[in-house]
Amino acid sequence: MLMSGRAPRTSLFPYEWYDSPNIHFLTVQDFENLAAAEGFHVERRYFLAGRHKVSWLPNLMAEVAVYLVSKG
């Protein structure tokens, strides 16, 4: 996750994050790739830690990601 920004896939765990039979962990990049694959455009994104906006390393520093997406 640290280097690629993506949830790991291995021979023991060959699933995408959204298709796993287990808990669905995902990263910011995983969500944005899924949104693009489904035809959504990310209009805005905000990453939050408590009451503070996060602008650096959101996968590590943010607790919540808020997206505004549009179709098309």
Predicted model as a PDB file, atoms N, CA, C, CB and O in Angstrom, pLDDT in the B-factor column:
MODEL        1                                                                  
ATOM      1  N   MET A   1       0.824  -1.193   0.000  1.00 67.00           N  
ATOM      2  CA  MET A   1       0.000   0.000   0.000  1.00 67.00           C  
ATOM      3  C   MET A   1       0.866   1.255   0.000  1.00 67.00           C  
ATOM      4  CB  MET A   1      -0.936  -0.001   1.205  1.00 67.00           C  
ATOM      5  O   MET A   1       0.552   2.234  -0.677  1.00 67.00           O  
ATOM      6  N   LEU A   2       1.932   1.222   0.744  1.00 72.00           N  
ATOM      7  CA  LEU A   2       2.764   2.414   0.883  1.00 72.00           C  
ATOM      8  C   LEU A   2       3.358   2.858  -0.451  1.00 72.00           C  
ATOM      9  CB  LEU A   2       3.878   2.156   1.880  1.00 72.00           C  
ATOM     10  O   LEU A   2       3.371   4.050  -0.758  1.00 72.00           O  
ATOM     11  N   MET A   3       3.840   1.923  -1.231  1.00 77.00           N  
ATOM     12  CA  MET A   3       4.510   2.293  -2.478  1.00 77.00           C  
ATOM     13  C   MET A   3       3.539   2.474  -3.645  1.00 77.00           C  
ATOM     14  CB  MET A   3       5.535   1.245  -2.834  1.00 77.00           C  
ATOM     15  O   MET A   3       3.704   3.394  -4.446  1.00 77.00           O  
ATOM     16  N   SER A   4       2.545   1.617  -3.748  1.00 79.00           N  
ATOM     17  CA  SER A   4       1.661   1.668  -4.918  1.00 79.00           C  
ATOM     18  C   SER A   4       0.415   2.509  -4.693  1.00 79.00           C  
ATOM     19  CB  SER A   4       1.253   0.278  -5.309  1.00 79.00           C  
ATOM     20  O   SER A   4      -0.198   2.981  -5.650  1.00 79.00           O  
ATOM     21  N   GLY A   5       0.034   2.700  -3.431  1.00 81.00           N  
ATOM     22  CA  GLY A   5      -1.212   3.402  -3.147  1.00 81.00           C  
ATOM     23  C   GLY A   5      -2.437   2.540  -3.358  1.00 81.00           C  
ATOM     24  O   GLY A   5      -3.562   3.038  -3.320  1.00 81.00           O  
ATOM     25  N   ARG A   6      -2.236   1.263  -3.580  1.00 79.00           N  
ATOM     26  CA  ARG A   6      -3.323   0.333  -3.874  1.00 79.00           C  
ATOM     27  C   ARG A   6      -3.367  -0.757  -2.818  1.00 79.00           C  
ATOM     28  CB  ARG A   6      -3.157  -0.282  -5.279  1.00 79.00           C  
ATOM     29  O   ARG A   6      -2.348  -1.076  -2.205  1.00 79.00           O  
ATOM     30  N   ALA A   7      -4.545  -1.329  -2.604  1.00 75.00           N  
ATOM     31  CA  ALA A   7      -4.676  -2.480  -1.727  1.00 75.00           C  
ATOM     32  C   ALA A   7      -3.915  -3.649  -2.348  1.00 75.00           C  
ATOM     33  CB  ALA A   7      -6.176  -2.843  -1.493  1.00 75.00           C  
ATOM     34  O   ALA A   7      -3.980  -3.852  -3.560  1.00 75.00           O  
ATOM     35  N   PRO A   8      -3.193  -4.420  -1.531  1.00 77.00           N  
ATOM     36  CA  PRO A   8      -2.358  -5.483  -2.097  1.00 77.00           C  
ATOM     37  C   PRO A   8      -3.166  -6.633  -2.665  1.00 77.00           C  
ATOM     38  CB  PRO A   8      -1.419  -6.009  -1.050  1.00 77.00           C  
ATOM     39  O   PRO A   8      -4.252  -6.955  -2.183  1.00 77.00           O  
ATOM     40  N   ARG A   9      -2.607  -7.248  -3.708  1.00 77.00           N  
ATOM     41  CA  ARG A   9      -3.153  -8.481  -4.293  1.00 77.00           C  
ATOM     42  C   ARG A   9      -1.991  -9.454  -4.395  1.00 77.00           C  
ATOM     43  CB  ARG A   9      -3.832  -8.226  -5.713  1.00 77.00           C  
ATOM     44  O   ARG A   9      -0.922  -9.102  -4.893  1.00 77.00           O  
ATOM     45  N   THR A  10      -2.198 -10.667  -3.929  1.00 79.00           N  
ATOM     46  CA  THR A  10      -1.168 -11.698  -3.985  1.00 79.00           C  
ATOM     47  C   THR A  10      -1.805 -12.983  -4.477  1.00 79.00           C  
ATOM     48  CB  THR A  10      -0.492 -11.905  -2.596  1.00 79.00           C  
ATOM     49  O   THR A  10      -3.013 -13.042  -4.707  1.00 79.00           O  
ATOM     50  N   SER A  11      -0.980 -14.017  -4.639  1.00 84.00           N  
ATOM     51  CA  SER A  11      -1.530 -15.309  -5.054  1.00 84.00           C  
ATOM     52  C   SER A  11      -2.441 -15.881  -3.968  1.00 84.00           C  
ATOM     53  CB  SER A  11      -0.394 -16.302  -5.376  1.00 84.00           C  
ATOM     54  O   SER A  11      -3.367 -16.633  -4.272  1.00 84.00           O  
ATOM     55  N   LEU A  12      -2.191 -15.536  -2.717  1.00 73.00           N  
ATOM     56  CA  LEU A  12      -3.049 -15.990  -1.628  1.00 73.00           C  
ATOM     57  C   LEU A  12      -4.297 -15.131  -1.472  1.00 73.00           C  
ATOM     58  CB  LEU A  12      -2.274 -15.999  -0.333  1.00 73.00           C  
ATOM     59  O   LEU A  12      -5.299 -15.580  -0.916  1.00 73.00           O  
ATOM     60  N   PHE A  13      -4.236 -13.903  -1.959  1.00 72.00           N  
ATOM     61  CA  PHE A  13      -5.375 -12.988  -1.886  1.00 72.00           C  
ATOM     62  C   PHE A  13      -5.512 -12.282  -3.233  1.00 72.00           C  
ATOM     63  CB  PHE A  13      -5.200 -11.950  -0.720  1.00 72.00           C  
ATOM     64  O   PHE A  13      -5.118 -11.124  -3.369  1.00 72.00           O  
ATOM     65  N   PRO A  14      -6.072 -12.976  -4.234  1.00 79.00           N  
ATOM     66  CA  PRO A  14      -6.080 -12.459  -5.606  1.00 79.00           C  
ATOM     67  C   PRO A  14      -7.240 -11.529  -5.938  1.00 79.00           C  
ATOM     68  CB  PRO A  14      -6.100 -13.595  -6.550  1.00 79.00           C  
ATOM     69  O   PRO A  14      -7.484 -11.260  -7.114  1.00 79.00           O  
ATOM     70  N   TYR A  15      -7.954 -11.035  -4.950  1.00 76.00           N  
ATOM     71  CA  TYR A  15      -9.170 -10.258  -5.194  1.00 76.00           C  
ATOM     72  C   TYR A  15      -8.896  -8.764  -5.229  1.00 76.00           C  
ATOM     73  CB  TYR A  15     -10.205 -10.559  -4.131  1.00 76.00           C  
ATOM     74  O   TYR A  15      -7.956  -8.277  -4.602  1.00 76.00           O  
ATOM     75  N   GLU A  16      -9.731  -8.042  -5.973  1.00 79.00           N  
ATOM     76  CA  GLU A  16      -9.775  -6.586  -5.834  1.00 79.00           C  
ATOM     77  C   GLU A  16     -10.416  -6.281  -4.489  1.00 79.00           C  
ATOM     78  CB  GLU A  16     -10.569  -5.906  -7.019  1.00 79.00           C  
ATOM     79  O   GLU A  16     -11.115  -7.129  -3.935  1.00 79.00           O  
ATOM     80  N   TRP A  17     -10.194  -5.094  -3.960  1.00 71.00           N  
ATOM     81  CA  TRP A  17     -10.692  -4.769  -2.621  1.00 71.00           C  
ATOM     82  C   TRP A  17     -12.204  -4.900  -2.528  1.00 71.00           C  
ATOM     83  CB  TRP A  17     -10.277  -3.362  -2.236  1.00 71.00           C  
ATOM     84  O   TRP A  17     -12.719  -5.300  -1.484  1.00 71.00           O  
ATOM     85  N   TYR A  18     -12.930  -4.570  -3.601  1.00 78.00           N  
ATOM     86  CA  TYR A  18     -14.389  -4.573  -3.566  1.00 78.00           C  
ATOM     87  C   TYR A  18     -14.988  -5.948  -3.833  1.00 78.00           C  
ATOM     88  CB  TYR A  18     -14.923  -3.593  -4.569  1.00 78.00           C  
ATOM     89  O   TYR A  18     -16.193  -6.143  -3.675  1.00 78.00           O  
ATOM     90  N   ASP A  19     -14.153  -6.901  -4.237  1.00 76.00           N  
ATOM     91  CA  ASP A  19     -14.652  -8.214  -4.617  1.00 76.00           C  
ATOM     92  C   ASP A  19     -14.190  -9.315  -3.669  1.00 76.00           C  
ATOM     93  CB  ASP A  19     -14.217  -8.538  -6.019  1.00 76.00           C  
ATOM     94  O   ASP A  19     -14.344 -10.498  -3.973  1.00 76.00           O  
ATOM     95  N   SER A  20     -13.636  -8.945  -2.549  1.00 73.00           N  
ATOM     96  CA  SER A  20     -13.099  -9.950  -1.629  1.00 73.00           C  
ATOM     97  C   SER A  20     -14.206 -10.543  -0.770  1.00 73.00           C  
ATOM     98  CB  SER A  20     -12.010  -9.338  -0.737  1.00 73.00           C  
ATOM     99  O   SER A  20     -15.220  -9.893  -0.513  1.00 73.00           O  
ATOM    100  N   PRO A  21     -14.006 -11.783  -0.327  1.00 70.00           N  
ATOM    101  CA  PRO A  21     -14.980 -12.390   0.571  1.00 70.00           C  
ATOM    102  C   PRO A  21     -14.771 -11.945   2.018  1.00 70.00           C  
ATOM    103  CB  PRO A  21     -14.901 -13.907   0.477  1.00 70.00           C  
ATOM    104  O   PRO A  21     -15.501 -12.379   2.909  1.00 70.00           O  
ATOM    105  N   ASN A  22     -13.791 -11.092   2.257  1.00 68.00           N  
ATOM    106  CA  ASN A  22     -13.448 -10.635   3.604  1.00 68.00           C  
ATOM    107  C   ASN A  22     -13.831  -9.165   3.787  1.00 68.00           C  
ATOM    108  CB  ASN A  22     -11.940 -10.832   3.874  1.00 68.00           C  
ATOM    109  O   ASN A  22     -14.590  -8.601   3.000  1.00 68.00           O  
ATOM    110  N   ILE A  23     -13.299  -8.576   4.822  1.00 66.00           N  
ATOM    111  CA  ILE A  23     -13.495  -7.148   5.073  1.00 66.00           C  
ATOM    112  C   ILE A  23     -12.960  -6.357   3.878  1.00 66.00           C  
ATOM    113  CB  ILE A  23     -12.787  -6.707   6.397  1.00 66.00           C  
ATOM    114  O   ILE A  23     -11.928  -6.719   3.313  1.00 66.00           O  
ATOM    115  N   HIS A  24     -13.634  -5.303   3.497  1.00 65.00           N  
ATOM    116  CA  HIS A  24     -13.274  -4.540   2.310  1.00 65.00           C  
ATOM    117  C   HIS A  24     -12.417  -3.332   2.662  1.00 65.00           C  
ATOM    118  CB  HIS A  24     -14.524  -4.093   1.573  1.00 65.00           C  
ATOM    119  O   HIS A  24     -12.930  -2.233   2.872  1.00 65.00           O  
ATOM    120  N   PHE A  25     -11.123  -3.546   2.724  1.00 72.00           N  
ATOM    121  CA  PHE A  25     -10.192  -2.443   2.899  1.00 72.00           C  
ATOM    122  C   PHE A  25      -9.962  -1.799   1.541  1.00 72.00           C  
ATOM    123  CB  PHE A  25      -8.849  -2.924   3.533  1.00 72.00           C  
ATOM    124  O   PHE A  25      -9.897  -2.500   0.531  1.00 72.00           O  
ATOM    125  N   LEU A  26      -9.838  -0.498   1.500  1.00 83.00           N  
ATOM    126  CA  LEU A  26      -9.538   0.171   0.249  1.00 83.00           C  
ATOM    127  C   LEU A  26      -8.718   1.407   0.524  1.00 83.00           C  
ATOM    128  CB  LEU A  26     -10.819   0.529  -0.507  1.00 83.00           C  
ATOM    129  O   LEU A  26      -8.685   1.925   1.640  1.00 83.00           O  
ATOM    130  N   THR A  27      -8.065   1.862  -0.509  1.00 90.00           N  
ATOM    131  CA  THR A  27      -7.263   3.072  -0.418  1.00 90.00           C  
ATOM    132  C   THR A  27      -7.934   4.168  -1.242  1.00 90.00           C  
ATOM    133  CB  THR A  27      -5.805   2.816  -0.906  1.00 90.00           C  
ATOM    134  O   THR A  27      -8.906   3.923  -1.956  1.00 90.00           O  
ATOM    135  N   VAL A  28      -7.406   5.354  -1.129  1.00 94.00           N  
ATOM    136  CA  VAL A  28      -7.893   6.475  -1.925  1.00 94.00           C  
ATOM    137  C   VAL A  28      -7.786   6.131  -3.407  1.00 94.00           C  
ATOM    138  CB  VAL A  28      -7.100   7.769  -1.603  1.00 94.00           C  
ATOM    139  O   VAL A  28      -8.732   6.345  -4.164  1.00 94.00           O  
ATOM    140  N   GLN A  29      -6.638   5.600  -3.824  1.00 92.00           N  
ATOM    141  CA  GLN A  29      -6.435   5.257  -5.233  1.00 92.00           C  
ATOM    142  C   GLN A  29      -7.379   4.148  -5.675  1.00 92.00           C  
ATOM    143  CB  GLN A  29      -4.987   4.835  -5.476  1.00 92.00           C  
ATOM    144  O   GLN A  29      -7.888   4.181  -6.795  1.00 92.00           O  
ATOM    145  N   ASP A  30      -7.620   3.157  -4.801  1.00 91.00           N  
ATOM    146  CA  ASP A  30      -8.571   2.091  -5.135  1.00 91.00           C  
ATOM    147  C   ASP A  30      -9.951   2.677  -5.431  1.00 91.00           C  
ATOM    148  CB  ASP A  30      -8.662   1.062  -3.984  1.00 91.00           C  
ATOM    149  O   ASP A  30     -10.586   2.307  -6.418  1.00 91.00           O  
ATOM    150  N   PHE A  31     -10.419   3.597  -4.568  1.00 94.00           N  
ATOM    151  CA  PHE A  31     -11.737   4.185  -4.779  1.00 94.00           C  
ATOM    152  C   PHE A  31     -11.776   4.999  -6.065  1.00 94.00           C  
ATOM    153  CB  PHE A  31     -12.125   5.062  -3.591  1.00 94.00           C  
ATOM    154  O   PHE A  31     -12.742   4.916  -6.824  1.00 94.00           O  
ATOM    155  N   GLU A  32     -10.732   5.785  -6.314  1.00 95.00           N  
ATOM    156  CA  GLU A  32     -10.727   6.616  -7.517  1.00 95.00           C  
ATOM    157  C   GLU A  32     -10.651   5.770  -8.779  1.00 95.00           C  
ATOM    158  CB  GLU A  32      -9.560   7.596  -7.478  1.00 95.00           C  
ATOM    159  O   GLU A  32     -11.252   6.127  -9.792  1.00 95.00           O  
ATOM    160  N   ASN A  33      -9.929   4.663  -8.742  1.00 93.00           N  
ATOM    161  CA  ASN A  33      -9.896   3.755  -9.892  1.00 93.00           C  
ATOM    162  C   ASN A  33     -11.261   3.131 -10.136  1.00 93.00           C  
ATOM    163  CB  ASN A  33      -8.850   2.657  -9.678  1.00 93.00           C  
ATOM    164  O   ASN A  33     -11.692   3.013 -11.283  1.00 93.00           O  
ATOM    165  N   LEU A  34     -11.943   2.733  -9.071  1.00 92.00           N  
ATOM    166  CA  LEU A  34     -13.282   2.160  -9.208  1.00 92.00           C  
ATOM    167  C   LEU A  34     -14.252   3.201  -9.765  1.00 92.00           C  
ATOM    168  CB  LEU A  34     -13.787   1.628  -7.849  1.00 92.00           C  
ATOM    169  O   LEU A  34     -15.037   2.900 -10.665  1.00 92.00           O  
ATOM    170  N   ALA A  35     -14.202   4.415  -9.237  1.00 95.00           N  
ATOM    171  CA  ALA A  35     -15.086   5.476  -9.730  1.00 95.00           C  
ATOM    172  C   ALA A  35     -14.871   5.697 -11.229  1.00 95.00           C  
ATOM    173  CB  ALA A  35     -14.844   6.792  -8.953  1.00 95.00           C  
ATOM    174  O   ALA A  35     -15.835   5.812 -11.985  1.00 95.00           O  
ATOM    175  N   ALA A  36     -13.617   5.758 -11.652  1.00 95.00           N  
ATOM    176  CA  ALA A  36     -13.313   5.953 -13.077  1.00 95.00           C  
ATOM    177  C   ALA A  36     -13.809   4.770 -13.905  1.00 95.00           C  
ATOM    178  CB  ALA A  36     -11.795   6.144 -13.286  1.00 95.00           C  
ATOM    179  O   ALA A  36     -14.379   4.960 -14.980  1.00 95.00           O  
ATOM    180  N   ALA A  37     -13.597   3.561 -13.413  1.00 94.00           N  
ATOM    181  CA  ALA A  37     -14.035   2.368 -14.150  1.00 94.00           C  
ATOM    182  C   ALA A  37     -15.548   2.314 -14.300  1.00 94.00           C  
ATOM    183  CB  ALA A  37     -13.547   1.107 -13.448  1.00 94.00           C  
ATOM    184  O   ALA A  37     -16.059   1.760 -15.273  1.00 94.00           O  
ATOM    185  N   GLU A  38     -16.263   2.886 -13.345  1.00 94.00           N  
ATOM    186  CA  GLU A  38     -17.724   2.906 -13.388  1.00 94.00           C  
ATOM    187  C   GLU A  38     -18.273   4.147 -14.088  1.00 94.00           C  
ATOM    188  CB  GLU A  38     -18.280   2.828 -11.984  1.00 94.00           C  
ATOM    189  O   GLU A  38     -19.487   4.341 -14.143  1.00 94.00           O  
ATOM    190  N   GLY A  39     -17.387   4.987 -14.621  1.00 96.00           N  
ATOM    191  CA  GLY A  39     -17.821   6.146 -15.382  1.00 96.00           C  
ATOM    192  C   GLY A  39     -18.110   7.384 -14.550  1.00 96.00           C  
ATOM    193  O   GLY A  39     -18.811   8.283 -15.014  1.00 96.00           O  
ATOM    194  N   PHE A  40     -17.595   7.451 -13.347  1.00 97.00           N  
ATOM    195  CA  PHE A  40     -17.788   8.625 -12.505  1.00 97.00           C  
ATOM    196  C   PHE A  40     -16.583   9.547 -12.607  1.00 97.00           C  
ATOM    197  CB  PHE A  40     -18.028   8.214 -11.045  1.00 97.00           C  
ATOM    198  O   PHE A  40     -15.451   9.097 -12.789  1.00 97.00           O  
ATOM    199  N   HIS A  41     -16.844  10.841 -12.485  1.00 97.00           N  
ATOM    200  CA  HIS A  41     -15.793  11.855 -12.475  1.00 97.00           C  
ATOM    201  C   HIS A  41     -15.719  12.441 -11.071  1.00 97.00           C  
ATOM    202  CB  HIS A  41     -16.063  12.973 -13.543  1.00 97.00           C  
ATOM    203  O   HIS A  41     -16.736  12.853 -10.513  1.00 97.00           O  
ATOM    204  N   VAL A  42     -14.525  12.478 -10.502  1.00 97.00           N  
ATOM    205  CA  VAL A  42     -14.344  13.062  -9.172  1.00 97.00           C  
ATOM    206  C   VAL A  42     -14.308  14.582  -9.321  1.00 97.00           C  
ATOM    207  CB  VAL A  42     -13.031  12.528  -8.485  1.00 97.00           C  
ATOM    208  O   VAL A  42     -13.365  15.137  -9.885  1.00 97.00           O  
ATOM    209  N   GLU A  43     -15.332  15.241  -8.817  1.00 97.00           N  
ATOM    210  CA  GLU A  43     -15.409  16.703  -8.870  1.00 97.00           C  
ATOM    211  C   GLU A  43     -14.579  17.335  -7.752  1.00 97.00           C  
ATOM    212  CB  GLU A  43     -16.875  17.168  -8.768  1.00 97.00           C  
ATOM    213  O   GLU A  43     -13.827  18.284  -7.978  1.00 97.00           O  
ATOM    214  N   ARG A  44     -14.728  16.795  -6.556  1.00 97.00           N  
ATOM    215  CA  ARG A  44     -13.991  17.289  -5.382  1.00 97.00           C  
ATOM    216  C   ARG A  44     -13.705  16.137  -4.452  1.00 97.00           C  
ATOM    217  CB  ARG A  44     -14.782  18.396  -4.641  1.00 97.00           C  
ATOM    218  O   ARG A  44     -14.427  15.140  -4.424  1.00 97.00           O  
ATOM    219  N   ARG A  45     -12.644  16.289  -3.694  1.00 97.00           N  
ATOM    220  CA  ARG A  45     -12.296  15.303  -2.675  1.00 97.00           C  
ATOM    221  C   ARG A  45     -11.752  16.037  -1.461  1.00 97.00           C  
ATOM    222  CB  ARG A  45     -11.259  14.270  -3.213  1.00 97.00           C  
ATOM    223  O   ARG A  45     -10.974  16.983  -1.585  1.00 97.00           O  
ATOM    224  N   TYR A  46     -12.165  15.593  -0.310  1.00 97.00           N  
ATOM    225  CA  TYR A  46     -11.680  16.140   0.950  1.00 97.00           C  
ATOM    226  C   TYR A  46     -11.269  14.985   1.839  1.00 97.00           C  
ATOM    227  CB  TYR A  46     -12.760  17.025   1.643  1.00 97.00           C  
ATOM    228  O   TYR A  46     -11.977  13.984   1.946  1.00 97.00           O  
ATOM    229  N   PHE A  47     -10.130  15.130   2.471  1.00 97.00           N  
ATOM    230  CA  PHE A  47      -9.644  14.130   3.402  1.00 97.00           C  
ATOM    231  C   PHE A  47      -9.566  14.778   4.773  1.00 97.00           C  
ATOM    232  CB  PHE A  47      -8.260  13.559   2.961  1.00 97.00           C  
ATOM    233  O   PHE A  47      -9.035  15.878   4.927  1.00 97.00           O  
ATOM    234  N   LEU A  48     -10.095  14.088   5.754  1.00 96.00           N  
ATOM    235  CA  LEU A  48     -10.231  14.671   7.083  1.00 96.00           C  
ATOM    236  C   LEU A  48      -9.628  13.770   8.149  1.00 96.00           C  
ATOM    237  CB  LEU A  48     -11.694  14.938   7.396  1.00 96.00           C  
ATOM    238  O   LEU A  48      -9.688  12.543   8.068  1.00 96.00           O  
ATOM    239  N   ALA A  49      -9.047  14.418   9.151  1.00 95.00           N  
ATOM    240  CA  ALA A  49      -8.594  13.745  10.366  1.00 95.00           C  
ATOM    241  C   ALA A  49      -9.139  14.577  11.513  1.00 95.00           C  
ATOM    242  CB  ALA A  49      -7.002  13.601  10.431  1.00 95.00           C  
ATOM    243  O   ALA A  49      -8.638  15.664  11.797  1.00 95.00           O  
ATOM    244  N   GLY A  50     -10.159  14.065  12.163  1.00 93.00           N  
ATOM    245  CA  GLY A  50     -10.835  14.877  13.175  1.00 93.00           C  
ATOM    246  C   GLY A  50     -11.489  16.059  12.494  1.00 93.00           C  
ATOM    247  O   GLY A  50     -12.266  15.891  11.553  1.00 93.00           O  
ATOM    248  N   ARG A  51     -11.178  17.251  12.967  1.00 93.00           N  
ATOM    249  CA  ARG A  51     -11.752  18.465  12.387  1.00 93.00           C  
ATOM    250  C   ARG A  51     -10.790  19.167  11.431  1.00 93.00           C  
ATOM    251  CB  ARG A  51     -12.158  19.420  13.489  1.00 93.00           C  
ATOM    252  O   ARG A  51     -11.018  20.316  11.052  1.00 93.00           O  
ATOM    253  N   HIS A  52      -9.724  18.484  11.044  1.00 96.00           N  
ATOM    254  CA  HIS A  52      -8.696  19.094  10.203  1.00 96.00           C  
ATOM    255  C   HIS A  52      -8.669  18.460   8.821  1.00 96.00           C  
ATOM    256  CB  HIS A  52      -7.324  18.968  10.861  1.00 96.00           C  
ATOM    257  O   HIS A  52      -8.818  17.246   8.676  1.00 96.00           O  
ATOM    258  N   LYS A  53      -8.476  19.310   7.796  1.00 97.00           N  
ATOM    259  CA  LYS A  53      -8.303  18.800   6.437  1.00 97.00           C  
ATOM    260  C   LYS A  53      -6.900  18.223   6.290  1.00 97.00           C  
ATOM    261  CB  LYS A  53      -8.548  19.919   5.385  1.00 97.00           C  
ATOM    262  O   LYS A  53      -5.933  18.775   6.815  1.00 97.00           O  
ATOM    263  N   VAL A  54      -6.803  17.131   5.588  1.00 97.00           N  
ATOM    264  CA  VAL A  54      -5.523  16.484   5.318  1.00 97.00           C  
ATOM    265  C   VAL A  54      -5.178  16.725   3.857  1.00 97.00           C  
ATOM    266  CB  VAL A  54      -5.573  14.950   5.644  1.00 97.00           C  
ATOM    267  O   VAL A  54      -5.995  16.457   2.976  1.00 97.00           O  
ATOM    268  N   SER A  55      -3.988  17.222   3.594  1.00 94.00           N  
ATOM    269  CA  SER A  55      -3.594  17.466   2.206  1.00 94.00           C  
ATOM    270  C   SER A  55      -2.374  16.644   1.809  1.00 94.00           C  
ATOM    271  CB  SER A  55      -3.308  18.944   1.996  1.00 94.00           C  
ATOM    272  O   SER A  55      -1.979  16.653   0.643  1.00 94.00           O  
ATOM    273  N   TRP A  56      -1.783  15.948   2.742  1.00 95.00           N  
ATOM    274  CA  TRP A  56      -0.573  15.194   2.470  1.00 95.00           C  
ATOM    275  C   TRP A  56      -0.747  13.759   2.938  1.00 95.00           C  
ATOM    276  CB  TRP A  56       0.643  15.844   3.149  1.00 95.00           C  
ATOM    277  O   TRP A  56      -1.133  13.533   4.085  1.00 95.00           O  
ATOM    278  N   LEU A  57      -0.475  12.793   2.087  1.00 94.00           N  
ATOM    279  CA  LEU A  57      -0.572  11.366   2.392  1.00 94.00           C  
ATOM    280  C   LEU A  57      -1.920  10.970   3.002  1.00 94.00           C  
ATOM    281  CB  LEU A  57       0.540  10.974   3.335  1.00 94.00           C  
ATOM    282  O   LEU A  57      -1.968  10.495   4.137  1.00 94.00           O  
ATOM    283  N   PRO A  58      -3.003  11.161   2.267  1.00 95.00           N  
ATOM    284  CA  PRO A  58      -4.316  10.875   2.840  1.00 95.00           C  
ATOM    285  C   PRO A  58      -4.517   9.414   3.242  1.00 95.00           C  
ATOM    286  CB  PRO A  58      -5.373  11.262   1.865  1.00 95.00           C  
ATOM    287  O   PRO A  58      -5.265   9.143   4.180  1.00 95.00           O  
ATOM    288  N   ASN A  59      -3.866   8.460   2.555  1.00 91.00           N  
ATOM    289  CA  ASN A  59      -4.005   7.057   2.953  1.00 91.00           C  
ATOM    290  C   ASN A  59      -3.491   6.816   4.363  1.00 91.00           C  
ATOM    291  CB  ASN A  59      -3.264   6.158   1.978  1.00 91.00           C  
ATOM    292  O   ASN A  59      -4.003   5.956   5.081  1.00 91.00           O  
ATOM    293  N   LEU A  60      -2.488   7.572   4.752  1.00 92.00           N  
ATOM    294  CA  LEU A  60      -1.890   7.411   6.068  1.00 92.00           C  
ATOM    295  C   LEU A  60      -2.503   8.340   7.107  1.00 92.00           C  
ATOM    296  CB  LEU A  60      -0.409   7.650   5.988  1.00 92.00           C  
ATOM    297  O   LEU A  60      -2.720   7.947   8.254  1.00 92.00           O  
ATOM    298  N   MET A  61      -2.780   9.573   6.698  1.00 94.00           N  
ATOM    299  CA  MET A  61      -3.119  10.619   7.656  1.00 94.00           C  
ATOM    300  C   MET A  61      -4.622  10.837   7.853  1.00 94.00           C  
ATOM    301  CB  MET A  61      -2.499  11.895   7.221  1.00 94.00           C  
ATOM    302  O   MET A  61      -5.031  11.315   8.911  1.00 94.00           O  
ATOM    303  N   ALA A  62      -5.442  10.504   6.876  1.00 93.00           N  
ATOM    304  CA  ALA A  62      -6.870  10.805   6.958  1.00 93.00           C  
ATOM    305  C   ALA A  62      -7.637   9.681   7.634  1.00 93.00           C  
ATOM    306  CB  ALA A  62      -7.440  11.059   5.569  1.00 93.00           C  
ATOM    307  O   ALA A  62      -7.260   8.511   7.557  1.00 93.00           O  
ATOM    308  N   GLU A  63      -8.715  10.060   8.294  1.00 91.00           N  
ATOM    309  CA  GLU A  63      -9.644   9.107   8.892  1.00 91.00           C  
ATOM    310  C   GLU A  63     -10.866   8.928   8.011  1.00 91.00           C  
ATOM    311  CB  GLU A  63     -10.063   9.566  10.290  1.00 91.00           C  
ATOM    312  O   GLU A  63     -11.491   7.867   8.013  1.00 91.00           O  
ATOM    313  N   VAL A  64     -11.210   9.974   7.250  1.00 91.00           N  
ATOM    314  CA  VAL A  64     -12.404   9.996   6.428  1.00 91.00           C  
ATOM    315  C   VAL A  64     -12.082  10.619   5.085  1.00 91.00           C  
ATOM    316  CB  VAL A  64     -13.536  10.760   7.124  1.00 91.00           C  
ATOM    317  O   VAL A  64     -11.331  11.591   5.017  1.00 91.00           O  
ATOM    318  N   ALA A  65     -12.639  10.075   4.021  1.00 94.00           N  
ATOM    319  CA  ALA A  65     -12.542  10.668   2.694  1.00 94.00           C  
ATOM    320  C   ALA A  65     -13.956  11.005   2.226  1.00 94.00           C  
ATOM    321  CB  ALA A  65     -11.821   9.704   1.685  1.00 94.00           C  
ATOM    322  O   ALA A  65     -14.858  10.169   2.283  1.00 94.00           O  
ATOM    323  N   VAL A  66     -14.132  12.234   1.768  1.00 96.00           N  
ATOM    324  CA  VAL A  66     -15.440  12.682   1.289  1.00 96.00           C  
ATOM    325  C   VAL A  66     -15.268  13.057  -0.186  1.00 96.00           C  
ATOM    326  CB  VAL A  66     -15.995  13.906   2.145  1.00 96.00           C  
ATOM    327  O   VAL A  66     -14.403  13.857  -0.541  1.00 96.00           O  
ATOM    328  N   TYR A  67     -16.104  12.468  -1.026  1.00 97.00           N  
ATOM    329  CA  TYR A  67     -16.017  12.695  -2.462  1.00 97.00           C  
ATOM    330  C   TYR A  67     -17.313  13.279  -2.997  1.00 97.00           C  
ATOM    331  CB  TYR A  67     -15.685  11.398  -3.189  1.00 97.00           C  
ATOM    332  O   TYR A  67     -18.406  12.919  -2.561  1.00 97.00           O  
ATOM    333  N   LEU A  68     -17.166  14.185  -3.947  1.00 97.00           N  
ATOM    334  CA  LEU A  68     -18.274  14.644  -4.758  1.00 97.00           C  
ATOM    335  C   LEU A  68     -18.002  14.100  -6.154  1.00 97.00           C  
ATOM    336  CB  LEU A  68     -18.420  16.228  -4.742  1.00 97.00           C  
ATOM    337  O   LEU A  68     -17.015  14.471  -6.789  1.00 97.00           O  
ATOM    338  N   VAL A  69     -18.875  13.227  -6.626  1.00 97.00           N  
ATOM    339  CA  VAL A  69     -18.683  12.622  -7.939  1.00 97.00           C  
ATOM    340  C   VAL A  69     -19.868  12.917  -8.828  1.00 97.00           C  
ATOM    341  CB  VAL A  69     -18.472  11.112  -7.819  1.00 97.00           C  
ATOM    342  O   VAL A  69     -20.982  13.147  -8.358  1.00 97.00           O  
ATOM    343  N   SER A  70     -19.604  12.906 -10.130  1.00 97.00           N  
ATOM    344  CA  SER A  70     -20.682  13.072 -11.100  1.00 97.00           C  
ATOM    345  C   SER A  70     -20.561  11.958 -12.130  1.00 97.00           C  
ATOM    346  CB  SER A  70     -20.630  14.485 -11.782  1.00 97.00           C  
ATOM    347  O   SER A  70     -19.481  11.405 -12.339  1.00 97.00           O  
ATOM    348  N   LYS A  71     -21.645  11.643 -12.752  1.00 95.00           N  
ATOM    349  CA  LYS A  71     -21.657  10.603 -13.775  1.00 95.00           C  
ATOM    350  C   LYS A  71     -21.273  11.211 -15.103  1.00 95.00           C  
ATOM    351  CB  LYS A  71     -23.038   9.921 -13.866  1.00 95.00           C  
ATOM    352  O   LYS A  71     -21.810  12.243 -15.505  1.00 95.00           O  
ATOM    353  N   GLY A  72     -20.321  10.555 -15.796  1.00 76.00           N  
ATOM    354  CA  GLY A  72     -19.989  11.020 -17.127  1.00 76.00           C  
ATOM    355  C   GLY A  72     -18.739  11.730 -17.270  1.00 76.00           C  
ATOM    356  O   GLY A  72     -18.392  12.154 -18.373  1.00 76.00           O  
TER     357      GLY A  72                                                      
ENDMDL                                                                          
END                                                                             
